[in-house]
Amino acid sequence: EAQVTQNPRYLITVTGKKLTVTCSQNMNHEYMSWYRQDPGLGLRQIYYSMNVEVTDKGDVPEGYKVSRKEKRNFPLILESPSPNQTSLYFCASSLRQGKWAFFGQGTRLTVV
Amino acid sequence: GESVGLHLPTLSVQEGDNSIINCAYSNSASDYFIWYKQESGKGPQFIIDIRSNMDKRQGQRVTVLLNKTVKHLSLQIAATQPGDSAVYFCAENMEGTYKYIFGTGTRLKVLA
């Protein structure tokens, strides 16, 4: 089954404690992206990747890092999480530029 | 489930009726649009897309209409079913860019 898998689904952490949210897709897609979703706002892109070792900033990259060492994985790294990064995060993948057809189930992150 | 929009506009329709969900997009240069469905606790699900060289596109039980003059997009769902209950939002993109603007969405409630 074609899917994008994120882990963990829920995470509560403390300010400043580094964390990683993993994302994996099994469709051999070149394009992957991370979004955050907050009440009253549409999805906002954090980072995206066009292929292995090729990444670029989205609209809200501050406080986040990503890596794309292999095609299937695109982890999101928060080196020093802060409460304003409390949000619902989604990873997406796409066969072609921009047609974000596959999203993960989401990761609910709470930073206290 | 996840609460992604505490005060979203809500459309309530009787089961079996047709639903029309509207979206006003922001950028007159946008030329590609996607409709997504997001059920509680799940990631966005691609429904249908349309390019700006088209006014209408049909899928299975869904039709998207595009009015570029007034920057308006609509999603029509025929014979609405309980499983259609979800938040629906649109996304716009300008060709050649990776930037998408996502709407906040409309909650569709299907009444039995």
Contacts between the chains, C-beta under 8 A, distances in Angstrom:
chain1	res1	chain2	res2	distance
A	4	B	43	7.5
A	37	B	4	5.3
A	39	B	3	6.8
A	39	B	4	6.7
A	39	B	5	5.8
A	39	B	6	5.0
A	39	B	7	8.0
A	40	B	5	6.5
A	40	B	6	7.2
A	40	B	7	7.0
A	40	B	104	6.4
A	41	B	104	6.5
A	42	B	89	6.5
A	42	B	91	7.8
A	42	B	101	6.9
A	42	B	102	3.3
A	42	B	103	5.3
A	42	B	104	5.2
A	42	B	105	7.6
A	43	B	44	7.3
A	43	B	91	7.7
A	43	B	100	7.8
A	43	B	102	4.1
A	44	B	102	7.6
A	45	B	98	7.8
A	45	B	99	7.4
A	45	B	100	6.7
A	48	B	98	5.8
A	50	B	98	8.0
A	56	B	98	7.1
A	58	B	98	7.8
A	58	B	99	7.9
A	59	B	99	7.4
A	88	B	2	5.7
A	88	B	4	6.4
A	90	B	43	5.3
A	90	B	44	7.0
A	92	B	43	7.8
A	92	B	44	7.9
A	97	B	98	6.8
A	98	B	32	6.9
A	98	B	93	5.4
A	98	B	98	6.4
A	98	B	100	6.8
A	99	B	34	7.3
A	99	B	46	7.7
A	99	B	49	6.7
A	100	B	34	7.3
A	100	B	44	8.0
A	100	B	46	7.2
A	100	B	91	7.7
A	100	B	100	7.3
A	101	B	46	4.1
A	102	B	46	7.5
A	103	B	43	3.4
A	103	B	44	4.8
A	103	B	45	7.2
A	104	B	43	5.3
A	105	B	41	7.7
A	105	B	42	6.1
A	105	B	43	5.3
A	106	B	2	6.3
A	106	B	41	7.7
A	106	B	42	7.3
A	106	B	43	5.3
A	108	B	2	6.4
